[in-house]
């Protein structure tokens, strides 16, 4: 399989900026409903890896791209792996960027590959100086190859490493400070990890460098009882819960309106359900914009 | 304190093979036992990779039923985990795995159905490319035809089986007829699989036609490819076969050494 080559009209198309509105993740179940129905959402995001080939997926993405600004969200680059970055994978991301001209390109503060084996999950890093050095090198290399800054997303996690020395919020903020990358603040991940590990979710958001946060993710999560304890699991399989909406409102109060994505990847609902979640997020964004202009006035 | 590399190797071992000892000491114990935490990661890896295999092998999944497929997938994931972070590329060896998997040894046709599904999957995800304009071949003087070589259109796949794998596959597509019994000893199939307007197509070809298409897709000169076909069928109609390939868009380009 080879990466797509730039289509002739790609150069003519500008990377329309992502508005400070709600967008939705484009999933294959909704290809036709989105390209033909054109729901009133501000922008779309896709997982880059699903569009490295040609045929139907790429044709639908291009059809959708004709009507919406786009964000490419990678799940496979494994920025946190100690070892060389996958140059072949990076080249495919670059070719896709040239083809569909996304406004934002993002990856994760996590790792997925060890010893050449890809585990298809976003695995937690130990928060140490060593891991910080590794991920920053990889973010820099990615930005150099792509010729543009990327965003990195804070993870959700179900364990903590005993030898971590840096709080996660400082680790994430430091990546942005050292590499100039932007941040994708996943509010659901903050909530999930805060509950799982007993830290203060609001304090985490306060610690984010304001100007670096260029995108927010919202999603539903599952709650699993393990013995007497509870573990929250980020499965993107349900509606955003009330506590996460409240945390989102707090994040917007601090950051102002930021482009916000509704992620719903498992038990994918009908498109109107997804669009209704986006409309709810738009309500929060409008309030945040009004509050901002009231302060300015 | 483990290095990052040691830690990542240990976590991968724990997720894939339940090798917990190297990792357990590195995980903070608070409230939930180590195994309960690792189980979340194991479940994420195995359930998402199983879902990816199910997407690529939906007919195999129907043939063996979903629960057994889940078991086979789990064994396959342990034996041959993904080597690249692209799920569309995962499962290239699943047919070989099934061929050696004791619980399905009695289903001799199953690995071939898996191979067919992999060929379809490969065609579906292949890169876009223009097809060769037949006028370009028409413009080549006929005496130069023997030395022409062709580049296959990226989605093109050639598939053959001693079983009617194509009929099994068709019957298990949405809207397929599962009522008709397929006699597995009723003969095999030879297919050229391609993609046209984003749809996957099968072209059934005979042994000689298969030999020609295989040789051309492997880069052999037209003369050599024809000889392979003619060795099977002395009356092989090369012009008709070539015309079919050019009309269908089997090739994306050609090379004419004499014309270069």
Boltz contact constraints between the chains, C-beta under 6 A:
constraints:
  - contact:
      token1: [A, 2]
      token2: [B, 127]
      max_distance: 6.0
  - contact:
      token1: [A, 49]
      token2: [B, 86]
      max_distance: 6.0
  - contact:
      token1: [A, 53]
      token2: [B, 125]
      max_distance: 6.0
  - contact:
      token1: [A, 54]
      token2: [B, 127]
      max_distance: 6.0
  - contact:
      token1: [A, 54]
      token2: [B, 128]
      max_distance: 6.0
  - contact:
      token1: [A, 55]
      token2: [B, 124]
      max_distance: 6.0
  - contact:
      token1: [A, 55]
      token2: [B, 195]
      max_distance: 6.0
  - contact:
      token1: [A, 55]
      token2: [B, 198]
      max_distance: 6.0
  - contact:
      token1: [A, 56]
      token2: [B, 198]
      max_distance: 6.0
  - contact:
      token1: [A, 59]
      token2: [B, 198]
      max_distance: 6.0
  - contact:
      token1: [A, 76]
      token2: [B, 85]
      max_distance: 6.0
  - contact:
      token1: [A, 82]
      token2: [B, 4]
      max_distance: 6.0
  - contact:
      token1: [A, 82]
      token2: [B, 5]
      max_distance: 6.0
  - contact:
      token1: [A, 89]
      token2: [B, 85]
      max_distance: 6.0
  - contact:
      token1: [A, 114]
      token2: [B, 8]
      max_distance: 6.0
  - contact:
      token1: [A, 114]
      token2: [B, 9]
      max_distance: 6.0
  - contact:
      token1: [A, 114]
      token2: [B, 12]
      max_distance: 6.0
  - contact:
      token1: [A, 115]
      token2: [B, 9]
      max_distance: 6.0
  - contact:
      token1: [A, 116]
      token2: [B, 83]
      max_distance: 6.0
  - contact:
      token1: [A, 117]
      token2: [B, 12]
      max_distance: 6.0
  - contact:
      token1: [A, 117]
      token2: [B, 81]
      max_distance: 6.0
  - contact:
      token1: [A, 118]
      token2: [B, 82]
      max_distance: 6.0
  - contact:
      token1: [A, 118]
      token2: [B, 85]
      max_distance: 6.0
  - contact:
      token1: [A, 119]
      token2: [B, 15]
      max_distance: 6.0
  - contact:
      token1: [A, 119]
      token2: [B, 45]
      max_distance: 6.0
  - contact:
      token1: [A, 120]
      token2: [B, 45]
      max_distance: 6.0
  - contact:
      token1: [A, 120]
      token2: [B, 48]
      max_distance: 6.0
  - contact:
      token1: [A, 120]
      token2: [B, 49]
      max_distance: 6.0
  - contact:
      token1: [A, 121]
      token2: [B, 44]
      max_distance: 6.0
  - contact:
      token1: [A, 121]
      token2: [B, 45]
      max_distance: 6.0
  - contact:
      token1: [A, 130]
      token2: [B, 4]
      max_distance: 6.0
  - contact:
      token1: [A, 131]
      token2: [B, 4]
      max_distance: 6.0
  - contact:
      token1: [A, 158]
      token2: [B, 37]
      max_distance: 6.0
  - contact:
      token1: [A, 158]
      token2: [B, 40]
      max_distance: 6.0
  - contact:
      token1: [A, 159]
      token2: [B, 27]
      max_distance: 6.0
  - contact:
      token1: [A, 159]
      token2: [B, 37]
      max_distance: 6.0
  - contact:
      token1: [A, 160]
      token2: [B, 28]
      max_distance: 6.0
  - contact:
      token1: [A, 161]
      token2: [B, 26]
      max_distance: 6.0
  - contact:
      token1: [A, 162]
      token2: [B, 26]
      max_distance: 6.0
  - contact:
      token1: [A, 162]
      token2: [B, 28]
      max_distance: 6.0
  - contact:
      token1: [A, 163]
      token2: [B, 1]
      max_distance: 6.0
  - contact:
      token1: [A, 226]
      token2: [B, 32]
      max_distance: 6.0
  - contact:
      token1: [A, 226]
      token2: [B, 36]
      max_distance: 6.0
  - contact:
      token1: [A, 229]
      token2: [B, 31]
      max_distance: 6.0
  - contact:
      token1: [A, 229]
      token2: [B, 32]
      max_distance: 6.0
